[in-house]
Amino acid sequence: MPNAQEITKFIRNTFHKPSSFIPLHDPRFLGNEKKYLAECIDSNFVSSVGEFVNRFELMCAEYTGAKYAVAAMNGTSALHIALKLAGVQPGDEVITQAFTFIATANAISYTGAEPVFLDVDRETMGLSAEAVHSWLVENVELQEADTGYWMLDTGSREVVKSRSRAVNKKTGKRITACVPMHSFGHPVKLDELKAVLDEYNIPMVEDAAESIGSYYKGKHTGTMGVSGILSFNGNKVITTGGGGMILTDDEETARMAKHLTTQAKVPHAWEYRHDHIGYNYRLTNLAAALGCAQMETIDTIIQRKRALAEKYREFFEGSEYEFFSEPEDCQSNYWLNVLFCKDRKHRDELLSYTNDQGVMTRPAWELMNTLPMFEHCQTDGLENSKWLADRIVNIPSSAIE
């Protein structure tokens, strides 16, 4: 039965660092990163215009199987735009999970909508289709309305077709999107969740910030809703230093995403014309150059991360710590490896010892509904979310040879 001291020793041996600090997750640069950055600098195209941005978008679309990919400066900005283009407006409500990184809830708030925090499944750590269905049956009714997805900041509305809308019977507010998040890279049960949402005409926007390289029943995360987003922050599987991507199969969504993220500027030879409130969200060519090189080695990086996860699984097998393995029907990138401890006291003992010894470990995020800006939001009790928050420890997860 490994104790905290033995776990620390195993991690140090695995990462071949007998004494130096071991981070939770750091990037791996295995290929053309320096070459492409030099090419970018030599071209003088270092901002949001340049060949690497377009190339990076095409690489991400091809890798994930999405028809379109639109680069943004980070995953949060990508999610903000994806939600706007799904039809989310001020005063609406958006279903998501309380067990998530704060960027998910922040992006919802940027639209002027309010999150509704529902429970997750223990076996995926992601939004539960059963919990969503139960909450919708109890709280939501369908009303007829002539509304579509394109409702932008000009105040004008283009009617796409007559479709019923989901309305919260208690608050009178529309439920205009649902955002599942693939926790630590492990996919949500997407087909079950989408089937529930389709009954209520609620668009699904996937927060796949942590799950590039993860698949649910053979489909890449971020590609099963009206749109999805990826993140390329410095601590992700691959990085652009800071960056994000909007994935969609809808041509108009992709066109508007690119338009809004580039200040909604109307093309003209020399005039400055803008037709919507836009955002300075476009990824830089410098960042995209790094991203292109990272995409060339992503298979190697994920293969190494999955090999590390297998080492952990074998080490913790039969111990009082449960190592979290990819859910059924899933192929996970194992972005951050997860241990379940017996309880919060057990969790904190491991966190305290490992961090004191220079091995970086972290608990799961504080549940969103416990934070002061979201404590008023609706929840369903969050039984599984609380259970997970009390027990999870993330252990070092960088790709190793």
N, C-alpha and C positions, 0 to 999 in steps of 0.2 A: 504494500500500500504506500504510494509515494506521498511524502509530506511536502510542505512548502520548500524546505531546503533541497530535497531531492528533485523537485520540479525545476527549481532554479538551476541546479547543476545540469539537468538534462537539456534545458534550453540553451545554456552556455555551450555545452558540448555540441549540440545540434548546429548552432550558428558559428562554431569554432572561435568563440570569444571567451577565453577563460577569465577575463577580468574587466574588459572595457564595457561601456554602456551599450545595451541592446535596445534599440527603439521598437515601438509597436509595429510600425510598417514604414519602410523607406523605399525610395524608387530604385529601379534597376535600369542602367543605361548600357545596353549590350551591343548597339549597332551604330547607326549613322547619325546619332544625335548631334555631335559636334560638327560633322560635315554639313548637315542640313542647316544648322544655325549659321554657319559661316556663309553658306550660299545665300541665305536670307539677308544677312548683313551686307554682303557684297552687292546684292540687288538693290539696296536702299529701300525695299518694300518691307518695312518692319511693323507697320501698323495693321489695320484691318483689311487692307487690300493687298493681295499677293497670291501667287500660285499655290502656296502651301495650304492656304485655307480651303480652297476648292478641292485640292487633292485629299486633304484630311477628311472632308465631308464625304467624298466618294469612297474612301477606304472604310469609313465607319458604316456607311450604308451597305456596302458589299459584305462586310464582316457580320453585321447583325441581320441582314436580310430585309431591312427596311427599304422601301422605294426611295425615300428621301432622307437626308440628314442635313441639319442646319446648325452650324457652329455658333456657340455663344461663349461669353467670357467666363462663365462658371455654371455649375449645375443648378444653382438657385435661380439665376436669371433665366435659364432655359425652362425651368418649371414654371416660373412666373408667366412667360409668354405662352407656353403650352396651355396653361389654365385659361388665359384670356381667350385664346383661339378655340377652346372648348366651349366658350360661352359664359364663363364665370364673370359675374358683375358684382359691384358693391351691393351689400345687403343680402347676398345669396349665402347658402351653406354648402360646404364641401366635406364629404365623408373622408376620413383618413384614420390612421392609427396613432394612438398616444405613444406607443413604443416606436420611436423614430428619432433621427437627428433633427434638430430644431429647424433646419433649412426647409423641411417639408411644410411645417406649419407657418413659417415666415413667408414662404412664397404664396401660400393661400391668403395670408393677411395682406400682401402687397396688392391683391386684386380688390380689396375691400370686402371680401367674403369672410365668413367665420368658419373655422374648422369644427367638425363634429368628430369626437374621438371614440372609436370603437375598438373592440378587443382583437387580439391576434390569436392564431393557432400556435400551440406550443411546438408542434412538429415542424413548423416552418418559420416561426417568429415573425410572420407577416400577417397582414389583414385577413381576418377570418370571414369566409363567405357565409358561414352559418350565423356569425354575429351580425353581419350586415343585413342578412335576410330577416333575422328576428327584429332588428331595430326598425327596418323599413315597414314591416308588417304592422308593428305597433304604432309607428309615428307618422307614416307618410301615406298620402293619397295622390292619385293621378287626376290632374285637371287638364282639360283641353285648352290649348293655346297655340296661336300662330306665331311660333318663334323658331329661329334657327340658331346656328352656331356663331354667325358673324354679327356680333354686337360690340362695337368698338367705341373708343373714347370720343368720337365725334357726336355721339348721342343718337346717331341714325341706326336703324335696324333693317337689315335685309331679310325679308321673310323667305326662308328656304322651302319650307313645307309645313303643313299643319301637323303638329305632333303633340301628344300629351306630355305634360311636365309633372315632375315629382314635387310635391309641396308638403312641407312639414305642417301637420295639423295643429301642433301646439304653438308654433311661432309664426305661421303664415308665410314663411320664407321658402324660396325655391331651393331644391337640392340640384345643383347644376354640374357636379363632377364628383368623382371618387378617386382618391389617390392612394393606391397600395404602394408600400415601399418594401423592396427586397432586402431584408435586414442582413447585414454582413455578407451580402452576395448570394444568399439563399432564396430561390424563387418562391413567391406566393402561389397558391393553387389558382392559377389565373383563369382557367376555363370555368371552374365553379363560381368564382367571383363575377366574371363577366356575364354568366348566365343569369345571376341574380340581378345585376345592374341593368341588363337589357330588358327585364320585365318592367322596370320603372323608367326606361329611357334616360338613364344616367350615364353620361360618357365616362369611360375609364381613362385616366391619365397616369401612366406608370412612372413612379419615381424609381428608376433603375440606376440611380447615382452610384451605387456600390456594386453593381452586378454586371459590368461588361464581362463577357465571356461565360455568362451563366445562361442555362437553357432550361425551359420547362416543356416537357414532352416534345423536344426537338426544336422548339422555337426560342429564339433569343429573347431575353427579357427586354421590355420596352417596346415590343412590336405587336402586342395583342390588343391594345386599346386604340383610341382615336389618335393618341400620340404617347410618346415616352421620352424620358430624358436620361442622359448619362453625365457623369462627372469625371473630370480629369485633374482633380486637386492633387497636391503633392503627395498625399498619403494613399492615393487610390492604386489599383492594380497597374495601370499605366497612367502617366501624367503629362500634362502640358505646362506644369507649374501652377496653373489655374485655368480651368476651361470646362465647357459643357457642350452638350449636343442634344438637339431636338430630333427625335425620330418619328416619322409618320409615313403612311402609305397614301395620304391624301395630297394631291398636287397643290390645291389651293391653300391648304394649311401650311405647306412648306413655303409657298410663295409669300404668304403673309408673314410667316415667321421671319424670313430673311428681310422682308421689308421693314417690319417693326423693330427688329434688332439693329437696323442701320439708320435709325432716326426717322424712319418713314419718308425718306428722301425720294422724290419723284425724279427719274432720270432726265437730265437736260444737259446740253453741251456746256452751259455756263451759269444758269440761274439756280438759285437755292429755292426749291419748291418742296413742300412737305404736305401730305394730305391726311395724316393722323398724328396723334400724340405718339411719338416714337421713343426708342430707348437706345442708349449707347452701349449695346450689349454684344456687339460683334467681337469674335475672337481675333486676336492679333496674328499676323503672319509669323512672327517669332514663335509664339506659342504653338501654332499649327505645325511649324517645322519640327519642333520637338515631338509633337503628336504623331506625325507621319513616321518618324524613326521608331517611335514606341510601338506603333501598330505593326511594323514589320517584324517585331520580336514578341508580340503578345502571346502567341501560341507557346513559345518557350517559357515565358514568364508564368503563365497559368499552369503549364505542366509542372514546373518547379514548385509552385504553390500547392498544387494538389498532392505532390509527393511529400511535402512538409506536413500537410494535413494527415496523410496516412501514417507518418511517423508518430504524430501526436496520438492518433487513434489507437495505435498499437500500444503506446506507452501507458495510456490511461485506461486501457481495457481492464475491467474487473476492479477498478479502484473506486474510492468514494467520490471521485470527480467524474462526471459524465461528459465525454467529448461529443460535441454536436456534429453529426454527419449529415451530408446532403439529404434532403427529403426524397421520398419516393417520386419517381418520374422526373427527377431533376439532375442536372449536371451543374455543379456550383463552382464558382471561381475561388471559394474559400478566401475572400478578401481579408476578413479578420477571423481567426480561429476562436472558437467559443467553448468555454468550460461551464458546466452547471455545477455549482457548489450545493451543499446540503441546505444552507440557509444564509441569511445576510451576515451573521457573525462569522461563519465559515468563509464566506466571500471576502470579508474585510481582512481577515487574518492573512489570506493569500495575497491580497492586494498590498497590504502593509509590508509583508516580508519581501516580496519580489521587488517592489519599488525601492525599498531600503538597500537592496543588494544590486541596484543598477540594472535591473531587468524590468523594462516598462510593461506594465499590465494596466488595464483599465476596466472599470465597471461599464455596464450598459448605460445609456443615456437616462437622465431623469425623465420620468413620464411627462409628456407635454402639459397635461392638465394640472400638474403640480406647480408649474411655473406661474409667476404672478400675472403675466399678460394673457394666459390662457385658462386660468383656474375657474373662470365663469362658464367655460364651454361645456356643451352637452357631452355626456359619456354614457356608457352602458354598464358601468361597474368595473370593467377592465380586469377581471379576475386573472386571466392568463398573463396579461401585461405586468401586473404587480408581481406575480410569481417569478417571471423572468427577470425583472429588474432587481429582485432580491438575491438572485443566484448567479447571474452571468459575470464571468471574467473573460475579457479578451486577452489573449497571450500573443507574443511576438509572431508576426505572420509574413515578414518579408520573404520574397522568393530567394531560395538558396540553391546552390549547385548540389 
